[in-house]
Amino acid sequence: MSPVTMRLIDSTAQSIDALIQIGALDAARDLLRTELGPLSTHVGTARVEAWCLALGLAQLLDLPQALAAAHELRETQGSAAIPTFVAIAQTAQACGDEVAEFRALSGIYWTGTLLWSGFGEMQRAFPRINALYEATQSRLSKDEAIQCLPGLLAARMLFGQQTADAAAIGEAVVTLALDETLNRRARLRAATMLAPWFEHSRDTDRLRRTTEVLTPLTHDATIPAVTRLIFRSATGLASVYFASLVEGGSGLTFSAAALMADADALGMQWLRFFTCRIAFEQATRAGDPAHTNTRLDQLEALVDPADASQVLALHYRRGNRALRANEYAAALAHSQRCMELAHALEMPQPIALLYENSAAASLVGLHRMAEAKAIYLSMIAKSMPGHRLGYERVCALIDVAEALDGAASAHNLPDETEHGAVRSALENYVQVCAGRLPPMHAQIFPPIAQRVVAALYAHGFGNDTLAADVRTLSLPPPDTRPVSWPWVLRVRLFDGFACDGLATNAQEGSKKADSKTTQILQYLAAHAPASVSAQRLADALWPEAEGDKAMRSLDVALTRLRQSLPDAALLTRHDGKIGFDLDRVWCDTHAVLAQVEQLRDFANAAGGSAAQSSVAASVTTTADALARDSAQAHTALALLALYRGPLLPDSREAFARDRAAFFRSQAAGAVQIGLRAAIRLPDQTMSEEIVRKSVAHGLPADVVRSVITDLQARGEDTSRRAAQLSQVFELARA
């Protein structure tokens, strides 16, 4: 004990004596209760006993009675019991009562684990509670063990270095909780600590079986209602986590609404907050956004502003909601507040990393990759081995995103170094993630995950397992709709019809030009992404049919088509309209329109089509303009890779001719934008490639001629460039 502390205790002792002398007994009682432990240690139990007798507080020195009262305080007022348990532990230590001290320290962990508070006291007491276990384990009775071991279990879960540190204690507590010879209330209290233990050990079956055995005690009227509700609540919270963490869920059922109603009836603020938190977690994991928001608002209304752990719990859940909604700036603000509160609560490092993880994830979402990776690398260095893999996987995701960004910024010139960096990052991602798509990546960073998945397939790293993950996690495809995405069905109409993904017999049938199922596929693909009116489709494919015969024929053909698809749900029908599930079906027509839209967006961002056509403004040295021109040129080449020729050139259907003219016009206008950007690049090969492919794919000659005409009118340098392009154009036509 430091000299300063000793002087403070001496001053407290003198104050108590003075207060007794002047008759201020209530003030003396309050001071004695607050400093009972330190006073017992410093001035001796004899003097403390004299004060207690003079003030009518003899029960404070009755350690069993004091412990029982502290547990009552824990159940009714929550974290207010922690300083009481600390004082009892200090008094017991001064009295040399190791078992009473063990029980008091156990009470600290019992309280702090449920309420997520008292971390400073728990961390400081950790060496002592382990020492007491070593000193007393051989002589603890079962009645004493059921009071001591649950807290030790919580201590080792929070501060132990290995799961094995808690395993033996967890098994001992299970045995005690199921021992029918022991006090029922003590058994139910001890079992409250088993819920976090089973969650910690991921043993869903043990949680279910143990809960089933103890459930009759939750209806035992001889056990106080608050004890029964705390057990039900702790078990309920564990079962909510199990439902999402363990395949198949926990098998436990409980009503969060009933728990909240019971807590309201008991009127205890901390317990009402605890049960509302359970209701929120249940709604979140059930995927019920409206109910989740309601519960979160209820939780906020129940927060005690003076309880930092409750404030932290609210910010953490607000932050997680923001992350899942991809509202990264809000998530970052909440997570930073959580980190401040975690520091104030003296949380141990492994737990505090939870909030650092939220902050780092928010930074990833904001594309502040360098900051995020620095935090994750620090977390990897500080975290336990079992937690590192998740952080390493996010680092691998960041590496791929940065490599793709680097390749995109350098793609005006072919760069094998950038290409190699992308492949290296992708290979590392596959290795770290074991060829899977982690759920967090798809749910928290969908735009980044989309780019990474597309790159994995584009570079040959994709597989069936990854495709299954994409579909299970409902990760939508990127707006650019790359053909390399793991689509269930791919339909091509440009330069001839092809469909990948149909059953073998359906593939054979699709080769027949007059197949109505084939024509339905073609019609829907030709109009993608829009759905089409069933009546309009029927009239187009059965123009000679009278009455409702066309609709009946359509229904029959649709039934056959669904039977040939790998999944009948790929074809959708809502409000009289028919279309594709565009998250799983790729059409080259839809992909072309996406590229057309992107090129138009580029043109608008650069000042509109008029500005694009002005060759006087074409020579620019700014990095942004060069990158924009390069992106436009690459997009035009990507469009031409999709538009390989006229739509359904062999079809005799009227809809095919109409849509062929539409797409030819759309592609021509967009490619012209890309070509005008390409001629501004230092590298001339891209503009020449666009010219060759425009001719080869049957786009109107005006696409190229108008650009050449502009160049010819703009001076010596541009005229020379026009002559070069004109030569490329004529050679391509020949």
Steps between C-alpha positions, in 0.01 A plus 500: 500500500648836396570775757240721335235229529593436863465871579156504337388199706635661818304812416186289442543328836537838674189626319295203621612559857414871473158430348415256779605753763275775359210258447501504120437126494345474152802669343731272699306192384526606135873561529559167675301305240697664217846434646435183702756285321797742503425595861494135609835443332670814634361575846411144595178306543475580873463872440260442208293265719476774767373749242248248367364433850477875575317566172270196501679342200612174660362310201782642284748281687281193457660398170244233401219747564684777316556270200135402488399867512749582222348234276156645568639840404653349182167358390299811575739784413756340270846656488442689826598174672857502367648747755315309775661172395838676483458630858394155627802340331733750667336445838521122460867527407565713810320237709696217337181333368613368160170330412299815570749700294472246217119529510517880496738510203277248322212745549695772319541281189146368530372857482746644251463220243125542473502880503825552306643729767755498782786401270760690699405322821485164322837541334669603823344210689588233242832388657340494845195290405727243335724493808197448724384210284840333531499556877142385570394252231585193709286614793202667334169337585246463217297785652808722498609387153164592344552853642865532389552316171251684275694824548830322439352360178407852386845628599680240291272554201574873507867503595634147450748447220363165386156340479638216712538747790122512527409150377557307825323769705209501252455125539508531879230770490282282273526219754408731789209660316352158429552371855149469648637477855606865491291811562277569200560872491876446517476251213304742281741784580797281410330387178468864395877495438470187286323682216806713416722198563319283244505790256873539569559131432249487207325200663141547387392149598621542858318831530177343379524191721601693811226756447241225463607348833490835680181633341276366782688727741391803297142421613590436864316761706738447794777659288467881469359613168803717423737201531284298264476785249876562501562132419241502220641823359863384501403172335282684251785728400734204449240322286466809278874494430502125446222532245735700276840357595423129500355319200147394575461744792476412866162331498393726788184701479406795715285808476695825515170684545417285803842569653449873450152484655634315806785750539254788475289339773804474729585866429880467505667734253809288427290187447259681272798623295649148494179333377441771239853441373410132455187596306711722275755224432221254422336738252837576338588136443149426376555753220205718604614862437178671610482305826872551556468877472210498745699296752802725460290808571358324808853417611607861465204613711612263779865611511627637829729788386710454813571136414786505249455131415139559394595805295772293333255216429269742324776663290636158404162385375434828322838465336437142390164602355671778307768260373244250375313785331834606344477839676870507570542857626233448768652162589842659544363767736329235715805273508731785601266580789508132595878505508495800735254328732692170490810688614307672778359162612853350505394220269760229443673516167334198332157652566598855406615363162133440423447876473825558312374245249182702448704817445733326253206347311341845471824636353505218244146594399611863464788375281759634745696182445839600639350611833286189524786263424724666761232434765450140387874428506516640853202283599662189354809566710294547817223241458479136603566241226134402465404855408779580257364320196203734463727804509745339257214437258400866502865594439500267200183670374666840538805379307283387207304827500822703497648285223186544289507875561864507393424306184205728419711815540773357277285336235560767237827317436526120520697431816610143577611610848149617587351183350739289708414695815131427449559129450728481803242675720221275369706187560567609859128574552405152380756342731410702811125454444534131402329564167184631672327836518483601870147615595637822652655601168172459313283661768719789617697586184274397207650740240852381580395135519336534157823628346705229668269215395489631143881519495532148643296357213659724239847375603400133526481470881124445517347163587164338577540550876555872455200517266285327763615752761411791270149363456449401865610843619287670230793711379366689197714534186683827426321761289743427217365140487825326399452175312752332733267538801362163630170527313259208505393572142670694219305607190671649192317659208768704320642328190276198565308335784670293773389402850733355766347327799202316350456126542660293220170410335393863518825603333414278206150645485630854509679442171167484322422846377123444522505374860256714697698451822806628316307797367379584852859501621603718207210743546563542874875542447443751220299719738713447814525646756131588467228246561242474223124474499383140470233609251756686291727195498215270402389731217858525370561122489148386399378789281244286313335353810143602573343585837695380800670218309828695489505535881428128546781415260731734689420332833581157353827624351597670827442175689732317259758775526500490881554123488809551286653765727742408781262685733141582405522818710744649245183594314286750689135597454349789694203725431452354153863551401765241423875540534825353632647492850770747404720414799552152354437534126743678268395632161751660265230756412472613864879513533527713184243747635700523824814591301302750290371666816850514646639669189219755505571571866865559411396741226263691728767525770742645248257772394253328269519364150573843352815529707594146404481585130728802532844386391641839602451388858633153436866558584529507878781422734308466825511161667125500564416569137745234381352244738148590388590467132670168566196372689269602214719331243513180701124507549450536125721196440306307765176594325637380166603171661132451583350644183654247263258566216129564435244356742354165385610544137330175390165567667191573292303637795389864489610563858853385410526751214369784716733427790797448265453854365465637855819338628697594187411864560576484873836329449600739220440812705683363804799370302533841335538655849771246582682558171507877551658440841750246360645744244601730787721234656878500441476134400340473155436125504171519690331735253614280213367189676162669549489586128582142394242344731232752402537395140529129578185504716288675243450842659411788264791656315393840634631398845854532369453750216364777719803476729739503203320801351543692826869420508556607139364845578731567797850580380812314396544264800141387510483471121793259510318300767185503283695357209632217717150411624360527147759248381414262787129542415544420131724200570241365746221542242707323237 
